[in-house]
Amino acid sequence: MRNISSNLEASIHVIHENKEWTKPLFQELSNLNLPFTDWDMSNSIIDISSNAPKGIFYNRMSASSHTRGNRFAPETTIGLLAWLESQNRKVINGRNALNLEISKLVQYASLKLVDLNVPSTIAVSKKDDIIEAYNSLGFQEAITKHNRAGKGLGVQLLKSKDAILEHINGIQYEESVDGITLVQQYIKPIDDTITRVEFIGGEFVYAVKVDTSDGFELCPADACEINDDFCPIDSKRNAFEIDLEFEHSEIGKQTIPKMKQLLVNEDIQVAAFEFVCDENNKPYFYDINTNTNYNTDAEKRANVSAMKSLALYLKNSFQKNK
């Protein structure tokens, strides 16, 4: 936080550490002639003895900040959010959202609380325990991933014990930044797609289908090819298509109320949920993203704009909390 004064006029303060991801939002806020402040936590000075500025505060801190050289941005942001909340400032996606963003273990506990299916998962804090976790799962195919993830960090599809040994002893193996690796049941997509469900202001916006036919993928923003027994992450992007019928589908009717309840439980306003359906069309949820981005090409084809909806939501919140 640089050059932020409590004497500034009320504003929409956007807290983040990645300028590229905030550009589309800043453009939509500008289109609405709204005052906004760029709080880039990649270079922050926080005077916690001062009064917080007026306005509302939107947290967009990312779990993958350390991949951009901002290792401690989430920890600093947690302190910033506590400071803001202690002064009764309106915070959108506050500390609960950030705690959930940076830990899949926290996400899975929240998902299970509202009766959403989660793949069988074992967490380990030592590399040597990955083999034991794989054996304990009892599935031929398993996935490893980082607990503090984003960008598909640490995701590997492993088809045998030998593949796991090759992976954990190879040069490509990386420890999770928080020291926790997850070993998880692999759910093969029934139709070669995963689904990402977007919420703004706690309300359903749309679902997007992500085609995984050319490779294994857990996140719409990152993909990895299956090669032999394990698949390293690469930069390939799969096709995105907005699913305009999801809300009225059986899975949508069953899961949207549960997702909305989770957002209420955790006091989260903006988020995306990702799930995959198995061969029995049973959905398994594996990720919640509270720093959500949107695919503009898919939105243009469907004539929708989640970023515009987000800007309008921030406008309404700002007008209520000037």
DRENDO-1510 file (C-alpha; in Angstrom, 1 decimal, always signed):
<recs>
REC; n; res; u; v; w
REC; 1; MET; +0.0; +0.0; +0.0 .
REC; 2; ARG; +1.8; +3.1; -1.2 .
REC; 3; ASN; +0.6; +6.7; -0.9 .
REC; 4; ILE; -2.7; +5.7; +0.5 .
REC; 5; SER; -4.2; +8.3; +2.7 .
REC; 6; SER; -7.3; +8.2; +4.9 .
REC; 7; ASN; -8.0; +11.7; +3.5 .
REC; 8; LEU; -8.7; +10.4; +0.0 .
REC; 9; GLU; -12.2; +10.5; -1.3 .
REC; 10; ALA; -14.2; +7.3; -1.1 .
REC; 11; SER; -13.2; +4.8; -3.7 .
REC; 12; ILE; -13.4; +1.2; -4.8 .
REC; 13; HIS; -10.1; -0.2; -3.6 .
REC; 14; VAL; -8.9; -3.3; -5.5 .
REC; 15; ILE; -6.3; -5.4; -3.6 .
REC; 16; HIS; -4.2; -7.6; -5.8 .
REC; 17; GLU; -0.6; -8.5; -6.8 .
REC; 18; ASN; -1.0; -9.0; -10.6 .
REC; 19; LYS; -1.6; -6.0; -12.8 .
REC; 20; GLU; -2.4; -8.1; -15.9 .
REC; 21; TRP; -5.4; -9.8; -14.2 .
REC; 22; THR; -6.8; -6.4; -13.0 .
REC; 23; LYS; -6.7; -4.6; -16.3 .
REC; 24; PRO; -10.1; -5.9; -17.5 .
REC; 25; LEU; -11.8; -4.9; -14.2 .
REC; 26; PHE; -10.2; -1.5; -14.2 .
REC; 27; GLN; -11.5; -1.0; -17.7 .
REC; 28; GLU; -15.0; -1.9; -16.8 .
REC; 29; LEU; -14.9; +0.4; -13.7 .
REC; 30; SER; -13.6; +3.2; -15.9 .
REC; 31; ASN; -16.5; +2.6; -18.3 .
REC; 32; LEU; -18.9; +3.2; -15.4 .
REC; 33; ASN; -17.0; +6.3; -14.4 .
REC; 34; LEU; -16.3; +4.8; -10.9 .
REC; 35; PRO; -13.5; +6.0; -8.7 .
REC; 36; PHE; -11.1; +3.1; -8.0 .
REC; 37; THR; -7.7; +2.7; -6.3 .
REC; 38; ASP; -5.0; +0.2; -7.4 .
REC; 39; TRP; -3.7; -1.5; -4.2 .
REC; 40; ASP; -0.8; -3.6; -5.6 .
REC; 41; MET; +0.4; -5.8; -2.8 .
REC; 42; SER; +3.5; -6.9; -4.6 .
REC; 43; ASN; +5.0; -3.7; -3.1 .
REC; 44; SER; +3.2; -2.8; +0.1 .
REC; 45; ILE; +3.7; -0.5; +3.0 .
REC; 46; ILE; +0.8; -0.7; +5.6 .
REC; 47; ASP; +0.5; +1.9; +8.3 .
REC; 48; ILE; -1.7; +0.0; +10.7 .
REC; 49; SER; -1.8; +2.9; +13.2 .
REC; 50; SER; -3.7; +5.1; +10.7 .
REC; 51; ASN; -7.3; +5.2; +9.7 .
REC; 52; ALA; -8.3; +3.2; +6.7 .
REC; 53; PRO; -9.5; +5.1; +3.6 .
REC; 54; LYS; -13.2; +5.4; +2.9 .
REC; 55; GLY; -15.0; +3.3; +0.4 .
REC; 56; ILE; -15.1; -0.5; -0.3 .
REC; 57; PHE; -12.3; -3.0; -0.6 .
REC; 58; TYR; -12.3; -5.9; -3.1 .
REC; 59; ASN; -9.7; -8.6; -2.4 .
REC; 60; ARG; -8.3; -10.3; -5.5 .
REC; 61; MET; -5.2; -11.9; -3.9 .
REC; 62; SER; -4.0; -15.0; -5.7 .
REC; 63; ALA; -2.7; -18.4; -4.4 .
REC; 64; SER; -0.1; -18.4; -7.1 .
REC; 65; SER; +1.5; -15.0; -6.2 .
REC; 66; HIS; +4.8; -16.7; -5.3 .
REC; 67; THR; +5.2; -17.7; -9.0 .
REC; 68; ARG; +5.4; -14.0; -9.8 .
REC; 69; GLY; +8.0; -13.2; -7.1 .
REC; 70; ASN; +5.4; -12.1; -4.5 .
REC; 71; ARG; +5.9; -14.9; -2.0 .
REC; 72; PHE; +4.5; -13.2; +1.0 .
REC; 73; ALA; +1.7; -11.1; -0.6 .
REC; 74; PRO; -1.1; -13.4; +0.7 .
REC; 75; GLU; +0.2; -13.3; +4.3 .
REC; 76; THR; +0.6; -9.5; +4.1 .
REC; 77; THR; -2.9; -9.2; +2.7 .
REC; 78; ILE; -4.4; -11.2; +5.5 .
REC; 79; GLY; -3.0; -8.6; +7.9 .
REC; 80; LEU; -4.3; -5.8; +5.7 .
REC; 81; LEU; -7.8; -7.3; +5.6 .
REC; 82; ALA; -7.8; -7.7; +9.4 .
REC; 83; TRP; -6.9; -4.0; +9.7 .
REC; 84; LEU; -9.7; -3.0; +7.3 .
REC; 85; GLU; -12.3; -5.3; +9.0 .
REC; 86; SER; -11.3; -3.9; +12.5 .
REC; 87; GLN; -12.4; -0.5; +11.2 .
REC; 88; ASN; -15.7; -1.8; +9.9 .
REC; 89; ARG; -14.8; -1.2; +6.3 .
REC; 90; LYS; -16.8; -3.0; +3.7 .
REC; 91; VAL; -14.5; -5.9; +2.4 .
REC; 92; ILE; -15.6; -8.1; -0.5 .
REC; 93; ASN; -13.9; -11.5; -0.3 .
REC; 94; GLY; -12.3; -10.9; +3.1 .
REC; 95; ARG; -10.1; -13.1; +5.2 .
REC; 96; ASN; -12.3; -16.2; +4.9 .
REC; 97; ALA; -12.0; -16.0; +1.2 .
REC; 98; LEU; -8.3; -15.6; +1.2 .
REC; 99; ASN; -7.8; -18.5; +3.7 .
REC; 100; LEU; -9.9; -20.6; +1.4 .
REC; 101; GLU; -8.0; -19.4; -1.7 .
REC; 102; ILE; -4.6; -20.4; -0.5 .
REC; 103; SER; -5.5; -23.9; +0.9 .
REC; 104; LYS; -7.3; -26.7; -0.9 .
REC; 105; LEU; -7.6; -28.5; +2.5 .
REC; 106; VAL; -9.8; -25.6; +3.6 .
REC; 107; GLN; -11.7; -25.7; +0.4 .
REC; 108; TYR; -12.5; -29.4; +0.7 .
REC; 109; ALA; -13.7; -29.1; +4.3 .
REC; 110; SER; -16.0; -26.3; +3.2 .
REC; 111; LEU; -17.3; -28.3; +0.2 .
REC; 112; LYS; -18.0; -31.3; +2.4 .
REC; 113; LEU; -19.9; -29.2; +4.9 .
REC; 114; VAL; -22.5; -28.4; +2.2 .
REC; 115; ASP; -22.6; -32.0; +0.9 .
REC; 116; LEU; -20.7; -31.5; -2.3 .
REC; 117; ASN; -18.6; -34.5; -3.4 .
REC; 118; VAL; -14.9; -34.2; -3.2 .
REC; 119; PRO; -12.4; -36.8; -4.6 .
REC; 120; SER; -10.7; -38.9; -2.0 .
REC; 121; THR; -7.7; -37.0; -0.9 .
REC; 122; ILE; -4.7; -37.5; +1.4 .
REC; 123; ALA; -2.4; -34.6; +2.5 .
REC; 124; VAL; +1.3; -35.2; +3.2 .
REC; 125; SER; +4.0; -32.9; +4.5 .
REC; 126; LYS; +6.9; -35.0; +3.4 .
REC; 127; LYS; +7.8; -36.2; -0.1 .
REC; 128; ASP; +8.6; -39.7; +1.1 .
REC; 129; ASP; +5.0; -40.1; +2.3 .
REC; 130; ILE; +3.5; -39.7; -1.2 .
REC; 131; ILE; +4.0; -43.4; -1.9 .
REC; 132; GLU; +2.2; -44.4; +1.3 .
REC; 133; ALA; -0.6; -42.0; +0.5 .
REC; 134; TYR; -1.0; -43.5; -3.0 .
REC; 135; ASN; -1.1; -47.0; -1.6 .
REC; 136; SER; -3.7; -45.9; +1.1 .
REC; 137; LEU; -6.0; -44.3; -1.6 .
REC; 138; GLY; -6.4; -47.7; -3.3 .
REC; 139; PHE; -6.9; -46.3; -6.8 .
REC; 140; GLN; -4.7; -47.2; -9.8 .
REC; 141; GLU; -4.7; -43.6; -11.1 .
REC; 142; ALA; -4.1; -40.7; -8.8 .
REC; 143; ILE; -3.2; -37.0; -9.0 .
REC; 144; THR; -0.7; -35.1; -7.0 .
REC; 145; LYS; -1.2; -31.3; -6.6 .
REC; 146; HIS; +0.0; -28.5; -4.4 .
REC; 147; ASN; -2.2; -27.4; -1.5 .
REC; 148; ARG; -1.5; -23.8; -2.2 .
REC; 149; ALA; -2.0; -23.9; -5.9 .
REC; 150; GLY; -3.4; -21.9; -8.8 .
REC; 151; LYS; -2.1; -22.2; -12.3 .
REC; 152; GLY; -2.2; -26.0; -12.0 .
REC; 153; LEU; +0.8; -26.0; -9.7 .
REC; 154; GLY; +2.1; -29.5; -8.9 .
REC; 155; VAL; -0.6; -31.3; -10.8 .
REC; 156; GLN; +0.6; -34.7; -12.1 .
REC; 157; LEU; -1.5; -37.7; -13.2 .
REC; 158; LEU; +0.2; -40.8; -12.0 .
REC; 159; LYS; -0.8; -44.3; -13.2 .
REC; 160; SER; +1.4; -46.6; -11.1 .
REC; 161; LYS; +3.7; -46.8; -8.1 .
REC; 162; ASP; +6.7; -46.7; -10.5 .
REC; 163; ALA; +5.4; -43.5; -12.1 .
REC; 164; ILE; +5.2; -41.9; -8.7 .
REC; 165; LEU; +8.8; -42.9; -7.8 .
REC; 166; GLU; +9.9; -41.5; -11.2 .
REC; 167; HIS; +8.0; -38.3; -10.5 .
REC; 168; ILE; +9.1; -37.6; -7.0 .
REC; 169; ASN; +12.7; -38.4; -7.7 .
REC; 170; GLY; +12.8; -36.5; -11.0 .
REC; 171; ILE; +14.0; -32.9; -11.6 .
REC; 172; GLN; +10.4; -31.8; -12.4 .
REC; 173; TYR; +9.2; -32.4; -8.9 .
REC; 174; GLU; +8.5; -29.3; -6.9 .
REC; 175; GLU; +7.4; -28.9; -3.3 .
REC; 176; SER; +4.3; -26.9; -2.5 .
REC; 177; VAL; +5.1; -23.4; -1.3 .
REC; 178; ASP; +3.3; -24.3; +2.0 .
REC; 179; GLY; +4.9; -27.7; +2.3 .
REC; 180; ILE; +1.7; -29.7; +1.8 .
REC; 181; THR; +1.2; -32.0; -1.2 .
REC; 182; LEU; -2.2; -33.6; -1.9 .
REC; 183; VAL; -2.5; -37.1; -3.3 .
REC; 184; GLN; -6.0; -37.4; -4.8 .
REC; 185; GLN; -8.3; -39.9; -6.6 .
REC; 186; TYR; -8.3; -39.2; -10.3 .
REC; 187; ILE; -11.8; -38.7; -11.8 .
REC; 188; LYS; -11.8; -39.3; -15.5 .
REC; 189; PRO; -14.2; -36.8; -17.2 .
REC; 190; ILE; -17.2; -38.6; -18.6 .
REC; 191; ASP; -17.4; -36.3; -21.6 .
REC; 192; ASP; -13.9; -34.9; -21.7 .
REC; 193; THR; -15.0; -31.7; -20.0 .
REC; 194; ILE; -14.8; -30.1; -16.7 .
REC; 195; THR; -17.2; -27.4; -15.5 .
REC; 196; ARG; -16.5; -24.1; -13.9 .
REC; 197; VAL; -19.4; -22.3; -12.2 .
REC; 198; GLU; -19.2; -18.5; -11.6 .
REC; 199; PHE; -20.8; -16.5; -8.8 .
REC; 200; ILE; -20.8; -12.7; -8.3 .
REC; 201; GLY; -22.4; -11.2; -5.3 .
REC; 202; GLY; -23.3; -14.7; -4.1 .
REC; 203; GLU; -25.5; -15.2; -7.2 .
REC; 204; PHE; -25.1; -17.6; -10.1 .
REC; 205; VAL; -23.8; -15.9; -13.2 .
REC; 206; TYR; -23.0; -18.8; -15.7 .
REC; 207; ALA; -21.2; -22.1; -16.1 .
REC; 208; VAL; -18.4; -22.7; -18.6 .
REC; 209; LYS; -17.4; -26.0; -20.1 .
REC; 210; VAL; -13.7; -26.7; -20.6 .
REC; 211; ASP; -12.8; -29.2; -23.3 .
REC; 212; THR; -10.1; -31.6; -22.0 .
REC; 213; SER; -10.1; -34.0; -25.0 .
REC; 214; ASP; -6.6; -33.0; -26.0 .
REC; 215; GLY; -5.2; -33.5; -22.5 .
REC; 216; PHE; -5.8; -33.8; -18.8 .
REC; 217; GLU; -6.8; -30.6; -17.0 .
REC; 218; LEU; -8.0; -29.5; -13.6 .
REC; 219; CYS; -8.2; -25.8; -14.2 .
REC; 220; PRO; -9.6; -23.8; -17.2 .
REC; 221; ALA; -6.5; -21.7; -17.2 .
REC; 222; ASP; -3.9; -24.5; -17.3 .
REC; 223; ALA; -3.6; -27.8; -19.1 .
REC; 224; CYS; -1.3; -30.8; -19.2 .
REC; 225; GLU; -0.8; -33.5; -21.7 .
REC; 226; ILE; -0.9; -37.2; -20.7 .
REC; 227; ASN; +2.3; -38.7; -21.7 .
REC; 228; ASP; +3.0; -42.3; -20.6 .
REC; 229; ASP; +2.6; -42.7; -16.9 .
REC; 230; PHE; +2.5; -39.0; -15.8 .
REC; 231; CYS; +1.7; -35.7; -17.3 .
REC; 232; PRO; +3.7; -32.5; -16.8 .
REC; 233; ILE; +2.0; -29.1; -17.0 .
REC; 234; ASP; +2.4; -27.1; -20.1 .
REC; 235; SER; +1.0; -23.9; -21.5 .
REC; 236; LYS; -1.7; -25.3; -23.7 .
REC; 237; ARG; -5.2; -23.8; -23.4 .
REC; 238; ASN; -8.3; -25.9; -24.0 .
REC; 239; ALA; -11.6; -24.6; -25.6 .
REC; 240; PHE; -14.1; -22.7; -23.4 .
REC; 241; GLU; -17.8; -22.7; -24.0 .
REC; 242; ILE; -20.4; -21.0; -21.9 .
REC; 243; ASP; -23.2; -23.4; -20.8 .
REC; 244; LEU; -26.4; -21.4; -20.8 .
REC; 245; GLU; -28.5; -24.4; -19.7 .
REC; 246; PHE; -26.5; -25.4; -16.6 .
REC; 247; GLU; -28.8; -23.6; -14.1 .
REC; 248; HIS; -31.7; -25.7; -15.4 .
REC; 249; SER; -29.9; -29.0; -15.7 .
REC; 250; GLU; -30.3; -31.7; -13.0 .
REC; 251; ILE; -26.7; -31.2; -11.8 .
REC; 252; GLY; -27.2; -27.4; -11.7 .
REC; 253; LYS; -30.5; -27.7; -9.7 .
REC; 254; GLN; -28.8; -30.1; -7.2 .
REC; 255; THR; -25.5; -28.2; -6.8 .
REC; 256; ILE; -26.1; -24.4; -7.2 .
REC; 257; PRO; -28.0; -24.1; -3.9 .
REC; 258; LYS; -25.1; -25.9; -2.1 .
REC; 259; MET; -22.5; -23.7; -3.7 .
REC; 260; LYS; -24.5; -20.6; -2.7 .
REC; 261; GLN; -24.7; -21.9; +0.8 .
REC; 262; LEU; -21.0; -22.4; +1.0 .
REC; 263; LEU; -20.5; -18.8; -0.1 .
REC; 264; VAL; -22.8; -17.7; +2.7 .
REC; 265; ASN; -21.0; -20.0; +5.3 .
REC; 266; GLU; -17.6; -18.5; +4.4 .
REC; 267; ASP; -18.8; -14.9; +3.8 .
REC; 268; ILE; -17.5; -15.0; +0.2 .
REC; 269; GLN; -19.1; -12.8; -2.5 .
REC; 270; VAL; -17.1; -13.6; -5.7 .
REC; 271; ALA; -15.9; -17.1; -6.6 .
REC; 272; ALA; -15.8; -19.9; -9.1 .
REC; 273; PHE; -16.3; -23.6; -8.4 .
REC; 274; GLU; -14.8; -26.4; -10.6 .
REC; 275; PHE; -16.0; -29.9; -10.9 .
REC; 276; VAL; -15.7; -33.0; -13.0 .
REC; 277; CYS; -18.3; -35.7; -13.6 .
REC; 278; ASP; -17.4; -39.4; -13.5 .
REC; 279; GLU; -18.8; -42.2; -15.6 .
REC; 280; ASN; -22.0; -42.2; -13.6 .
REC; 281; ASN; -22.4; -38.5; -14.2 .
REC; 282; LYS; -21.6; -37.9; -10.5 .
REC; 283; PRO; -20.0; -34.4; -9.9 .
REC; 284; TYR; -16.8; -34.2; -7.9 .
REC; 285; PHE; -15.7; -30.7; -6.8 .
REC; 286; TYR; -11.9; -30.1; -6.6 .
REC; 287; ASP; -11.3; -26.4; -6.6 .
REC; 288; ILE; -12.8; -23.0; -5.5 .
REC; 289; ASN; -11.2; -19.9; -7.0 .
REC; 290; THR; -11.9; -16.6; -5.2 .
REC; 291; ASN; -9.7; -14.7; -7.6 .
REC; 292; THR; -11.7; -15.6; -10.6 .
REC; 293; ASN; -10.9; -14.6; -14.2 .
REC; 294; TYR; -13.1; -14.9; -17.2 .
REC; 295; ASN; -12.6; -16.1; -20.8 .
REC; 296; THR; -13.6; -13.3; -23.1 .
REC; 297; ASP; -13.7; -15.3; -26.3 .
REC; 298; ALA; -16.3; -17.7; -24.8 .
REC; 299; GLU; -18.2; -14.7; -23.4 .
REC; 300; LYS; -18.4; -13.0; -26.8 .
REC; 301; ARG; -19.8; -16.1; -28.3 .
REC; 302; ALA; -22.5; -16.3; -25.6 .
REC; 303; ASN; -23.0; -12.5; -25.5 .
REC; 304; VAL; -22.3; -12.3; -21.7 .
REC; 305; SER; -19.7; -10.4; -19.6 .
REC; 306; ALA; -19.0; -11.5; -16.1 .
REC; 307; MET; -16.4; -8.7; -15.6 .
REC; 308; LYS; -19.1; -6.2; -16.5 .
REC; 309; SER; -21.4; -7.9; -14.0 .
REC; 310; LEU; -18.7; -7.7; -11.4 .
REC; 311; ALA; -18.1; -4.0; -12.0 .
REC; 312; LEU; -21.9; -3.4; -11.6 .
REC; 313; TYR; -21.9; -5.4; -8.4 .
REC; 314; LEU; -19.0; -3.3; -7.1 .
REC; 315; LYS; -20.8; -0.1; -8.1 .
REC; 316; ASN; -23.9; -1.1; -6.1 .
REC; 317; SER; -21.8; -2.0; -3.1 .
REC; 318; PHE; -19.9; +1.2; -3.3 .
REC; 319; GLN; -23.0; +3.3; -3.5 .
REC; 320; LYS; -24.3; +1.6; -0.4 .
REC; 321; ASN; -21.1; +2.0; +1.6 .
REC; 322; LYS; -19.6; +5.4; +0.7 .
</recs>
